């Protein structure tokens, strides 16, 4: 098995195997070592972080908001885990020399042009849709997909199939060739 793909990035087989090992270790650490009854949830962490930032400007609003009261707005171990994921991804991209800063990805520029503003608006709106969907589904695609598949959950399998199907449809609509 090659450790690199043709473009110099990580082999998808190696990366997939490592994600599988990480999922098992994560489930063990979360449920056995930390005594939690469920797996990690990144979307909740981002909402907590938003509440933490909002607390700096409108403390009384956050203190009276039922959701923030329930979720205990704080920078906790889950938020630090998200920071660790970012740092780990940065280290991995530096290690395989694939790291580069780009304000507009080539596929986007080819379809919509090189405008940074248009890309920023598209990313922002896409983020809103993704976070709304994650909150509506009570979890993110990776949580439902990876954790659900790891547990052979029917809902996880259905959710992952829908994520892939809708993702392919949206990619086709967004990146289809200009006529």
C-alpha positions in Angstrom: 0.0 0.0 0.0 1.4 3.4 -1.0 1.4 6.1 1.7 0.9 8.9 -0.9 -1.7 9.6 -3.5 -0.8 10.6 -7.1 -1.0 14.3 -6.2 1.4 13.9 -3.2 -1.4 13.9 -0.6 -2.2 11.2 1.9 -3.3 7.8 0.6 -7.1 7.5 1.0 -6.6 4.0 2.3 -4.1 5.1 5.0 -6.2 8.1 6.0 -9.3 5.9 6.1 -7.6 3.3 8.3 -6.2 6.0 10.6 -9.7 7.6 10.9 -11.1 4.2 11.8 -8.5 3.7 14.5 -9.1 7.2 15.8 -12.8 6.6 15.9 -12.4 3.5 18.1 -9.9 5.3 20.4 -12.2 8.3 20.6 -15.2 6.1 21.5 -13.2 4.3 24.1 -11.8 7.5 25.6 -15.1 9.3 25.6 -17.3 6.5 27.0 -14.9 4.5 29.2 -12.2 7.0 30.3 -14.4 10.1 30.5 -17.6 8.3 31.5 -19.8 10.0 28.9 -22.9 8.3 27.6 -22.5 9.6 24.0 -19.8 10.6 21.5 -18.3 14.0 20.9 -20.4 16.7 19.1 -18.5 19.5 17.3 -21.6 21.5 16.3 -22.6 21.9 19.9 -19.1 23.1 20.6 -19.3 25.8 18.0 -22.6 27.0 19.4 -21.0 27.1 22.9 -18.1 29.1 21.5 -20.5 31.5 19.9 -22.2 31.9 23.3 -18.9 32.4 24.9 -18.0 35.3 22.5 -21.6 36.7 22.8 -21.1 36.7 26.6 -18.4 39.3 26.2 -20.9 41.7 24.6 -24.3 40.7 26.1 -23.7 38.7 29.3 -27.3 39.1 30.5 -28.7 37.8 27.2 -26.5 34.6 27.4 -27.4 34.2 31.1 -31.1 34.2 30.3 -31.0 32.2 27.1 -32.5 28.7 27.8 -30.2 27.0 25.3 -27.1 28.5 26.6 -28.2 27.7 30.2 -28.7 24.1 29.2 -25.4 23.9 27.3 -23.3 25.6 29.9 -21.4 28.1 27.8 -17.7 27.6 28.5 -14.5 26.7 26.7 -14.3 23.1 27.7 -12.5 20.0 26.7 -14.6 19.6 23.5 -13.6 23.1 22.4 -10.0 22.3 23.0 -10.5 19.1 21.0 -11.6 21.2 18.1 -8.5 23.3 18.4 -6.5 20.1 18.5 -8.1 18.9 15.3 -7.1 22.1 13.6 -3.5 21.8 14.8 -3.4 18.1 13.8 -4.6 18.9 10.3 -2.1 21.7 10.0 0.7 19.4 11.1 -0.4 16.7 8.7 -0.6 19.2 5.7 2.8 20.5 6.6 4.2 17.0 6.9 3.0 16.0 3.4 3.8 19.4 2.0 0.3 20.0 0.8 -0.3 23.1 2.9 -1.0 26.3 1.0 -3.0 29.4 1.6 -5.6 30.2 -1.1 -8.4 32.6 -0.8 -10.3 31.1 -3.8 -9.9 27.4 -4.6 -9.3 26.6 -8.3 -12.6 24.7 -8.8 -14.5 27.7 -7.4 -12.5 30.2 -9.5 -13.1 28.2 -12.7 -16.9 28.2 -12.1 -17.6 31.5 -10.4 -14.4 33.6 -11.1 -11.6 34.8 -8.8 -13.7 37.1 -6.6 -12.7 36.7 -2.9 -15.9 38.5 -1.8 -18.2 36.2 -3.8 -16.3 33.2 -2.3 -16.6 34.6 1.2 -20.3 35.1 0.9 -20.8 31.6 -0.6 -18.7 30.1 2.3 -20.6 32.1 4.9 -24.0 31.1 3.5 -22.9 27.5 3.2 -21.8 27.6 6.8 -25.1 28.8 7.9 -26.9 26.0 6.0 -24.5 23.4 7.4 -24.8 24.6 11.0 -28.6 24.8 10.7 -28.7 21.3 9.4 -26.3 20.1 12.1 -28.5 21.6 14.8 -31.7 20.3 13.2 -30.3 16.8 12.9 -28.9 17.0 16.5 -25.4 16.3 15.2 -23.0 16.8 12.4 -22.4 14.6 9.3 -19.2 13.2 10.7 -20.9 12.4 14.0 -23.9 10.7 12.4 -21.8 9.1 9.6 -18.6 7.9 11.3 -20.0 7.2 14.8 -23.3 5.8 13.4 -21.5 3.5 11.0 -19.0 2.4 13.7 -22.1 1.3 15.8 -23.8 -0.1 12.7 -26.7 2.2 13.4 -29.5 2.2 10.8 -30.0 6.0 11.3 -26.2 6.5 10.8 -26.2 4.6 7.6 -29.3 6.4 6.3 -27.9 9.8 7.3 -24.5 9.1 5.6 -26.2 7.9 2.4 -28.3 11.1 2.4 -25.3 13.3 3.1 -23.4 11.8 0.2 -26.4 11.9 -2.1 -27.3 15.5 -1.4 -23.6 16.4 -1.4 -23.2 15.0 -4.9 -26.4 16.7 -6.1 -25.3 20.1 -4.7 -21.8 19.7 -6.2 -23.3 18.9 -9.5 -25.6 21.9 -9.4 -22.8 24.3 -8.1 -19.9 23.0 -10.3 -21.7 22.0 -13.4 -20.2 23.2 -16.7 -21.3 26.5 -18.0 -23.5 26.1 -21.1 
